[in-house]
Amino acid sequence: MATYYFRNTGTNWGNSLNWSATPFSSGYTAGAIPASGDDAVFEAASASCTVDTGVTRNCRSLNCTSYTGTITFDTTLNVVGGNITLGTTSMALTGTFGIISNLSGVVAVTYSSAGCVCTVSLSITRAPGGAVTITMGSNWTQRGNFSVSNSGSTTTFNGNTITFDRTCTISHGTSIAGTTTFLLAPIAGNTVTEIGGGQFAMPLTISGSGNVTLNQFAYAASTFTYTPGSSTVTHTGTLTMASGTYNTAGIIFQNGQTNPTLGSTTTLTSDITFSENFTVPGSSPTINGVGRKVIVGGNFTNNSAGGPLAGTASIMMNGTGTLSGGSVQAVVNTIEINTGGTVTISGTIQWLRNLLFNGGTVISTGSSIICPSPSTFIINATGFNMDSFACTTVTFSGTQGCTISSYTCTTAGSINTFASTETYNITNSLNVVGTAASNVAFRSSTAGIQANVILTLGSTMSVAYVDADDINSAGGQTIWNYQGTLTNTVNWNLLQNPITVGYPWVR
């Protein structure tokens, strides 16, 4: 291993006569073209240099601390396992090639600049396995393409900020993490394009006046901040949300999901919008943000395993899509439907606990909603219906009623509350059964003011051990209640012996 200094005469990297084994201050001595184990130093006295063609040029580290000249890359410079230090704003990098930082094994290196802008490509490559930590010893401006690849595990960047302010591509076929802020701030007429193959687990800020394109962006942690009214952001693919804070008002992402493998906590400081679909594929994620929404233009699918989807933010469907998912884990977050389109409930939904309906058309044919724990349905618009509904304790509130084909509650001690003065039509069957020791409550939300629960003529019923209070069923089929109680009801009767009542349709 040796250190070689570029002389103040000559221009080509690949000429041994242009290198010295001693610095200018000591007087030049015979040197050699740096090899992969040698340190290359450019001093204040060093001449401008061309990394000339023929073969890839190598060094262990590149030190340009006081250099004021220009390095032109006519071929690639391979920096093998060492630091990269750029000089002041008087130093310049140019050419059609760039720098490869070749890191293998367990490596810790430092990149820093005293003001020189990296206008050539910077590629960070490494052999599989091991851990790589790159310390950003200063802020760094990258105007050439930037890539991290061939990594067997996460590459960590710590400290300061890397700014991308001209047209370039950021690609990471591996996961990157750390405390370094990536600032995407292209000036007008420029586009910064991110192509992610692995998770991006570090602070990200989008600003500037140009364009930013995010492709298949997997964002895992820390903070994601967008300055509204700045760069125009285009997103294609899927944004993976995991632990971190998101302030992304003004960006419309294409598809989204929570972390598919780990429980995570996402905090929203603004609404986050997906033009297409949002999926919960992983285990017990949390999405927080009081008054904040995950806005979904297409389908919402919950397949959370191992724990519920929880948190204080709501999930709002505002387009035409499908509400579905095979999870039995509850969704604690409020699911809001507020659309001029149509939402289709598909399959068996066992996880719905808090629903807010503010507009749209709901199609539920052939679907089943099962609420084995207390649930709340706030209905403020017409157009909401459920095909098959089974619950324990449920509260219906809001300014509108709804239509339910088959209504079932057979858990002793359950309380079924309906908004007073609103109308709930049950069109096919009513199966509400408690026990002699613990009746089911069927009541209005306001004592003394009736709610309207209408059982369509021809429906079947099995009603027993029900305490019905302030329920008006006029205009429908008489509801016969075995061994229950009736208080301020209309079109309800008590039975001493249980019966099942139904009226066949005859043509």
WOQUI-V535224 format. One record per pair of residues at least 12 apart in sequence whose ideal C-beta (glycine too) atoms are under 8 Angstrom apart, sorted by the first residue. I is the first residue (numbers start at 1). J is the second residue. If there is no record, write none. Layout:
# WOQUI-V535224
<<I J> <I J>>
This chain:
# WOQUI-V535224
<<1 37> <1 38> <1 39> <1 60> <2 21> <2 32> <2 34> <2 37> <2 38> <2 39> <3 21> <3 38> <3 39> <3 41> <4 19> <4 20> <4 21> <4 31> <4 32> <4 33> <4 34> <4 38> <4 39> <4 40> <4 41> <5 19> <5 20> <5 21> <5 22> <5 23> <5 24> <5 28> <5 31> <5 41> <5 42> <5 43> <5 46> <6 18> <6 19> <6 20> <6 40> <6 41> <6 42> <6 43> <6 46> <6 47> <6 49> <7 19> <7 20> <7 24> <7 28> <7 46> <7 47> <8 24> <8 45> <8 46> <8 47> <9 47> <10 47> <11 47> <11 48> <11 49> <11 50> <12 49> <12 50> <12 52> <13 33> <13 49> <13 50> <13 51> <13 52> <13 57> <13 77> <14 33> <14 51> <14 52> <14 54> <14 55> <14 57> <15 33> <16 31> <16 32> <16 33> <18 47> <18 49> <19 31> <19 32> <19 33> <19 34> <23 41> <23 43> <24 43> <24 44> <24 45> <24 46> <33 57> <34 57> <34 58> <34 59> <34 60> <35 58> <35 59> <36 58> <36 59> <36 60> <36 78> <36 80> <37 60> <37 80> <38 59> <38 60> <39 59> <39 60> <39 61> <39 63> <39 82> <40 59> <40 60> <40 61> <40 62> <40 63> <41 63> <41 64> <42 62> <42 63> <42 64> <42 67> <42 69> <42 71> <42 87> <43 66> <43 67> <44 66> <44 67> <44 68> <46 67> <46 69> <47 69> <48 69> <48 70> <48 71> <48 72> <49 69> <49 70> <49 71> <49 72> <50 71> <50 72> <50 74> <50 95> <51 71> <51 72> <51 73> <51 74> <51 75> <51 76> <51 77> <51 95> <51 97> <52 74> <52 75> <53 74> <53 75> <54 75> <55 75> <56 75> <56 76> <56 77> <56 78> <57 75> <57 76> <57 77> <57 78> <58 77> <58 78> <58 79> <58 80> <59 77> <59 78> <59 79> <59 80> <59 82> <60 79> <60 80> <60 81> <60 82> <61 79> <61 82> <61 83> <61 84> <61 85> <62 77> <62 79> <62 82> <62 83> <62 84> <62 85> <62 99> <63 83> <63 85> <64 85> <64 86> <64 87> <64 91> <64 116> <65 85> <65 87> <65 114> <66 87> <66 88> <67 87> <67 91> <68 87> <68 88> <68 90> <68 91> <69 91> <69 92> <70 91> <70 92> <70 93> <70 94> <71 91> <71 92> <71 93> <71 94> <71 95> <72 94> <72 95> <73 93> <73 94> <73 95> <73 96> <73 97> <73 98> <73 99> <73 120> <74 95> <74 96> <74 97> <75 97> <76 97> <76 98> <76 99> <76 100> <77 97> <77 98> <77 99> <77 100> <78 100> <78 102> <79 99> <79 100> <79 101> <79 102> <80 102> <81 102> <81 103> <81 104> <81 107> <81 109> <82 109> <83 109> <83 110> <83 111> <83 112> <84 99> <84 101> <84 109> <84 110> <84 111> <84 112> <85 110> <85 111> <85 112> <85 113> <85 137> <86 112> <86 113> <86 114> <86 116> <86 118> <87 113> <87 114> <87 115> <87 116> <88 114> <88 115> <88 116> <89 114> <89 115> <89 116> <89 117> <90 116> <91 115> <91 116> <92 116> <92 119> <93 116> <93 117> <93 118> <93 119> <93 120> <94 119> <94 120> <95 120> <97 120> <97 121> <98 120> <98 121> <98 122> <98 123> <98 144> <98 145> <99 118> <99 120> <99 121> <99 122> <99 123> <100 123> <100 124> <100 125> <101 122> <101 123> <101 124> <101 125> <102 125> <102 126> <103 124> <103 125> <103 126> <103 132> <104 126> <104 127> <104 130> <105 127> <105 129> <105 130> <106 130> <106 131> <106 132> <107 126> <107 130> <107 131> <107 132> <107 133> <108 132> <108 133> <108 134> <108 135> <109 132> <109 133> <109 134> <109 135> <110 134> <110 135> <110 136> <110 137> <111 134> <111 135> <111 136> <111 137> <111 140> <112 136> <112 137> <112 138> <112 140> <113 138> <113 139> <113 140> <113 141> <114 138> <117 141> <117 142> <117 143> <118 140> <118 141> <118 142> <118 143> <118 144> <119 143> <119 144> <120 144> <121 144> <121 145> <121 146> <121 147> <122 142> <122 144> <122 145> <122 146> <122 147> <123 145> <123 146> <123 147> <123 149> <124 147> <124 148> <124 149> <124 155> <125 149> <125 150> <126 150> <126 151> <126 152> <126 155> <127 150> <127 152> <128 150> <128 151> <128 152> <129 152> <129 153> <130 152> <130 153> <131 153> <131 154> <131 156> <132 151> <132 155> <132 156> <133 156> <133 158> <133 178> <134 155> <134 156> <134 157> <134 158> <134 178> <135 158> <135 159> <136 157> <136 158> <136 159> <136 160> <136 161> <136 162> <136 180> <137 159> <137 160> <138 160> <139 160> <139 161> <139 162> <139 163> <140 160> <140 161> <140 162> <140 163> <141 162> <141 163> <141 164> <141 165> <142 162> <142 163> <142 164> <142 168> <143 164> <143 165> <143 166> <143 168> <144 168> <145 168> <145 169> <145 170> <145 171> <146 162> <146 164> <146 168> <146 169> <146 170> <146 171> <147 169> <147 170> <147 171> <147 172> <147 173> <148 171> <148 172> <148 173> <148 174> <148 176> <149 171> <149 172> <149 173> <149 174> <150 173> <150 174> <151 173> <151 174> <151 175> <151 198> <152 174> <153 174> <153 175> <154 174> <154 175> <154 176> <154 177> <154 198> <154 199> <154 201> <155 172> <155 174> <155 175> <155 176> <155 177> <156 176> <156 177> <156 178> <157 176> <157 177> <157 178> <157 179> <157 180> <157 202> <158 178> <158 179> <158 180> <159 179> <159 180> <160 180> <160 181> <161 180> <161 181> <161 182> <161 183> <162 180> <162 181> <162 182> <162 183> <163 183> <163 185> <164 182> <164 183> <164 184> <164 185> <164 186> <164 192> <165 185> <165 186> <165 187> <165 190> <165 192> <165 208> <166 186> <166 187> <166 190> <166 192> <167 186> <167 190> <167 191> <167 192> <167 210> <168 192> <168 193> <169 192> <169 193> <169 194> <169 195> <170 182> <170 184> <170 192> <170 193> <170 194> <170 195> <171 194> <171 195> <171 196> <171 197> <172 195> <172 196> <172 197> <172 198> <172 200> <173 197> <173 198> <174 197> <174 198> <175 198> <175 199> <175 200> <175 201> <175 220> <176 198> <176 199> <176 200> <176 201> <176 202> <177 199> <177 201> <177 202> <177 220> <177 221> <178 201> <178 202> <179 202> <179 203> <179 222> <180 202> <180 203> <181 202> <181 203> <181 204> <181 205> <182 200> <182 202> <182 203> <182 204> <182 205> <183 205> <183 207> <184 204> <184 205> <184 206> <184 207> <184 208> <184 212> <184 231> <185 205> <185 206> <185 207> <185 208> <185 230> <185 231> <186 208> <186 209> <186 210> <186 211> <186 212> <186 231> <187 208> <187 209> <187 210> <188 209> <188 210> <189 210> <190 210> <190 211> <191 210> <191 211> <191 212> <191 213> <192 210> <192 211> <192 212> <192 213> <192 231> <193 212> <193 213> <193 215> <194 212> <194 213> <194 214> <194 215> <194 217> <195 215> <195 216> <196 214> <196 215> <196 216> <196 217> <196 218> <197 216> <198 218> <199 218> <199 219> <199 220> <199 240> <199 242> <200 217> <200 218> <200 219> <200 220> <201 219> <201 220> <201 221> <201 222> <202 221> <202 222> <203 222> <203 223> <203 224> <203 225> <204 219> <204 222> <204 223> <204 224> <204 225> <205 223> <205 225> <205 226> <205 227> <206 225> <206 226> <206 227> <206 230> <206 231> <206 233> <206 251> <207 226> <207 227> <207 230> <207 231> <208 230> <208 231> <209 230> <209 231> <210 231> <210 232> <211 231> <211 232> <211 233> <211 234> <212 231> <212 232> <212 233> <212 234> <213 233> <213 234> <213 235> <213 236> <214 233> <214 234> <214 235> <214 236> <214 237> <214 239> <214 253> <215 235> <215 236> <215 237> <216 236> <216 237> <216 238> <217 235> <217 237> <217 238> <217 239> <217 240> <217 253> <218 238> <218 239> <218 240> <219 239> <219 240> <219 241> <219 242> <219 244> <220 240> <220 242> <220 243> <220 244> <220 259> <221 242> <221 243> <221 244> <222 244> <222 245> <223 244> <223 245> <223 246> <223 247> <224 244> <224 245> <224 246> <224 247> <224 248> <225 247> <225 248> <226 247> <226 248> <226 249> <226 250> <226 251> <228 249> <228 250> <229 250> <233 250> <233 251> <235 251> <235 252> <235 253> <235 254> <236 254> <237 254> <237 255> <238 254> <238 255> <238 256> <238 257> <239 253> <239 254> <239 255> <239 256> <239 257> <239 274> <240 256> <240 257> <240 258> <240 259> <240 260> <241 256> <241 257> <241 258> <241 259> <241 264> <241 266> <241 272> <241 285> <241 287> <242 258> <242 259> <242 262> <242 264> <242 266> <242 285> <243 259> <243 264> <243 265> <243 266> <244 266> <244 267> <245 266> <245 267> <245 268> <245 269> <246 266> <246 267> <246 268> <246 269> <246 270> <246 272> <247 269> <247 270> <248 270> <248 272> <249 270> <249 271> <251 272> <251 273> <252 273> <252 274> <252 275> <253 272> <253 273> <253 274> <253 275> <254 274> <254 275> <254 276> <255 274> <255 276> <255 277> <255 278> <255 279> <256 272> <256 274> <256 277> <256 278> <256 279> <256 294> <256 296> <257 278> <257 279> <257 280> <257 281> <257 282> <258 279> <258 280> <258 281> <258 282> <258 285> <258 287> <258 304> <258 309> <259 282> <259 285> <260 281> <260 282> <261 282> <261 283> <262 282> <262 283> <263 282> <263 283> <263 284> <263 285> <263 286> <263 306> <263 307> <264 282> <264 285> <264 286> <265 285> <265 286> <265 288> <265 311> <266 285> <266 286> <266 287> <266 288> <266 311> <267 288> <267 289> <268 287> <268 288> <268 289> <268 292> <268 293> <268 294> <268 313> <269 289> <269 292> <270 292> <271 292> <271 293> <271 294> <271 295> <272 292> <272 293> <272 294> <272 295> <273 295> <273 297> <274 294> <274 295> <274 296> <274 297> <274 298> <275 297> <275 298> <276 297> <276 298> <276 299> <277 296> <277 298> <277 299> <277 300> <277 301> <277 321> <278 294> <278 296> <278 298> <278 299> <278 300> <278 301> <278 315> <279 299> <279 300> <279 301> <279 302> <279 303> <280 301> <280 302> <280 303> <280 304> <280 309> <280 325> <280 327> <280 331> <281 303> <281 304> <282 304> <282 305> <283 304> <283 305> <283 306> <283 307> <284 304> <284 306> <284 307> <284 308> <284 309> <284 310> <284 329> <285 304> <285 309> <285 310> <286 309> <286 310> <286 311> <287 309> <287 310> <287 311> <287 313> <287 315> <287 333> <288 311> <288 312> <288 313> <289 311> <289 312> <289 313> <290 312> <290 313> <292 312> <292 313> <292 314> <293 313> <293 314> <293 315> <293 316> <293 336> <294 313> <294 314> <294 315> <294 316> <295 316> <295 318> <296 315> <296 316> <296 317> <296 318> <296 319> <296 321> <297 318> <297 319> <297 321> <298 319> <298 320> <298 321> <299 321> <299 322> <299 323> <299 324> <300 315> <300 317> <300 321> <300 322> <300 323> <300 324> <300 325> <300 335> <301 322> <301 324> <301 325> <302 324> <302 325> <302 327> <302 329> <302 331> <302 351> <303 325> <303 326> <303 327> <304 325> <304 327> <304 329> <304 331> <304 351> <305 327> <305 329> <306 329> <307 329> <308 329> <308 330> <308 331> <308 332> <308 351> <309 329> <309 330> <309 331> <309 332> <309 333> <309 351> <310 331> <310 332> <310 333> <311 332> <311 333> <312 333> <313 333> <314 333> <314 334> <314 335> <314 336> <314 356> <315 331> <315 333> <315 334> <315 335> <315 336> <316 335> <316 336> <316 337> <316 338> <317 335> <317 336> <317 337> <317 338> <317 339> <317 343> <317 360> <318 338> <318 339> <319 339> <319 341> <320 339> <320 341> <320 342> <320 343> <321 341> <321 343> <321 344> <322 343> <322 344> <322 345> <322 346> <323 335> <323 337> <323 343> <323 344> <323 345> <323 346> <323 349> <324 345> <324 346> <324 347> <324 349> <325 347> <325 349> <325 351> <326 347> <326 348> <327 350> <327 351> <328 350> <328 351> <329 351> <330 351> <330 353> <330 373> <331 351> <331 352> <331 353> <331 354> <332 353> <332 354> <333 354> <334 354> <334 355> <334 356> <335 352> <335 354> <335 355> <335 356> <336 355> <336 356> <336 357> <336 358> <337 355> <337 356> <337 357> <337 358> <337 359> <337 360> <337 362> <337 384> <338 356> <338 357> <338 358> <338 359> <338 360> <339 359> <339 360> <340 359> <340 360> <341 360> <341 361> <342 360> <342 361> <342 362> <342 363> <343 360> <343 361> <343 362> <343 363> <344 362> <344 363> <344 364> <345 362> <345 363> <345 364> <345 367> <345 369> <345 386> <345 387> <346 367> <347 367> <347 368> <348 367> <348 368> <348 370> <349 367> <349 368> <349 369> <349 370> <350 370> <350 372> <352 369> <352 371> <352 375> <353 371> <353 373> <353 374> <353 375> <353 376> <354 375> <354 376> <355 375> <355 376> <355 377> <355 378> <356 378> <356 380> <357 377> <357 378> <357 379> <357 380> <357 381> <357 383> <357 384> <357 398> <357 400> <357 402> <358 380> <358 381> <359 380> <359 381> <359 383> <360 381> <360 383> <361 383> <362 383> <362 384> <362 385> <362 386> <364 385> <364 386> <364 387> <364 405> <365 387> <366 387> <367 386> <367 387> <367 388> <368 387> <368 388> <368 389> <368 390> <369 386> <369 388> <369 389> <369 390> <370 390> <370 391> <371 389> <371 390> <371 391> <371 392> <371 394> <372 392> <373 392> <373 393> <374 392> <374 393> <374 394> <374 395> <375 391> <375 393> <375 394> <375 395> <376 394> <376 395> <376 397> <377 394> <377 395> <377 396> <377 397> <377 398> <377 402> <378 397> <378 398> <379 396> <379 397> <379 398> <379 399> <379 400> <379 401> <379 402> <379 419> <379 422> <380 398> <380 399> <380 400> <381 400> <382 400> <384 400> <384 402> <384 403> <385 402> <385 403> <385 404> <385 405> <386 402> <386 403> <386 404> <386 405> <387 404> <387 405> <387 406> <388 405> <388 406> <388 408> <389 404> <389 405> <389 406> <389 407> <389 408> <390 408> <390 409> <391 408> <391 409> <391 414> <391 416> <392 409> <392 411> <392 414> <393 411> <393 414> <393 415> <393 416> <394 409> <394 414> <394 415> <394 416> <394 417> <395 415> <395 417> <395 445> <396 417> <396 418> <396 419> <396 422> <396 424> <396 445> <397 417> <397 419> <397 445> <398 419> <398 422> <399 419> <399 422> <400 422> <401 418> <401 419> <401 422> <401 423> <401 424> <401 425> <401 452> <402 424> <402 425> <403 424> <403 425> <403 426> <403 427> <404 424> <404 425> <404 426> <404 427> <405 426> <405 427> <405 428> <405 429> <406 426> <406 428> <406 429> <406 431> <407 426> <407 429> <407 430> <407 431> <407 432> <408 429> <408 431> <408 432> <409 431> <409 432> <409 433> <409 440> <410 431> <410 432> <410 433> <410 434> <410 440> <411 440> <412 434> <412 435> <412 437> <412 438> <412 439> <412 440> <412 465> <413 434> <413 438> <413 439> <413 440> <414 434> <414 440> <414 441> <415 440> <415 441> <415 443> <416 432> <416 440> <416 441> <416 442> <416 443> <417 441> <417 443> <417 444> <417 445> <418 442> <418 443> <418 444> <418 445> <418 451> <418 452> <418 453> <418 471> <419 444> <419 445> <419 451> <420 444> <420 445> <420 446> <420 449> <420 450> <420 451> <420 470> <421 449> <421 450> <421 451> <421 452> <422 451> <422 452> <423 451> <423 452> <423 453> <423 454> <424 451> <424 452> <424 453> <424 454> <425 454> <425 456> <425 476> <426 453> <426 454> <426 455> <426 456> <426 459> <427 456> <427 459> <428 456> <428 459> <428 460> <429 459> <429 460> <429 461> <430 455> <430 459> <430 460> <430 461> <430 462> <430 463> <430 479> <431 461> <431 462> <431 463> <432 462> <432 463> <432 464> <432 466> <433 462> <433 463> <433 464> <433 465> <433 466> <434 464> <434 465> <434 466> <434 484> <435 465> <436 465> <436 483> <438 465> <439 465> <439 466> <439 467> <439 484> <439 485> <440 465> <440 466> <440 467> <441 466> <441 467> <441 469> <442 466> <442 467> <442 468> <442 469> <442 471> <443 467> <443 468> <443 469> <443 470> <443 471> <444 469> <444 470> <444 471> <446 470> <447 469> <447 470> <448 470> <448 488> <449 470> <450 470> <450 471> <450 472> <450 488> <450 489> <450 490> <451 470> <451 471> <451 472> <452 471> <452 472> <452 473> <452 474> <453 471> <453 472> <453 473> <454 473> <454 474> <454 475> <454 476> <455 473> <455 476> <455 477> <455 479> <456 476> <456 477> <457 476> <457 477> <457 503> <458 477> <458 502> <458 503> <458 504> <458 505> <459 477> <459 502> <459 503> <460 500> <460 501> <460 502> <461 477> <461 479> <461 480> <461 500> <461 501> <461 502> <462 498> <462 500> <463 479> <463 480> <463 481> <463 482> <463 484> <464 481> <464 482> <464 483> <464 484> <464 498> <465 482> <465 483> <465 484> <466 481> <466 484> <466 485> <467 484> <467 485> <467 487> <468 481> <468 484> <468 485> <468 486> <468 487> <468 489> <468 492> <469 487> <469 488> <469 489> <470 487> <470 488> <470 489> <471 488> <471 489> <471 490> <471 492> <472 489> <472 490> <472 491> <473 489> <473 490> <473 491> <473 492> <474 490> <474 491> <475 491> <476 491> <477 491> <477 501> <477 503> <478 491> <478 492> <478 493> <479 491> <479 492> <479 493> <480 492> <480 493> <480 494> <480 495> <480 499> <480 501> <481 493> <481 494> <481 495> <482 494> <482 495> <482 496> <482 497> <482 498> <482 499> <483 495> <483 496> <483 498>>
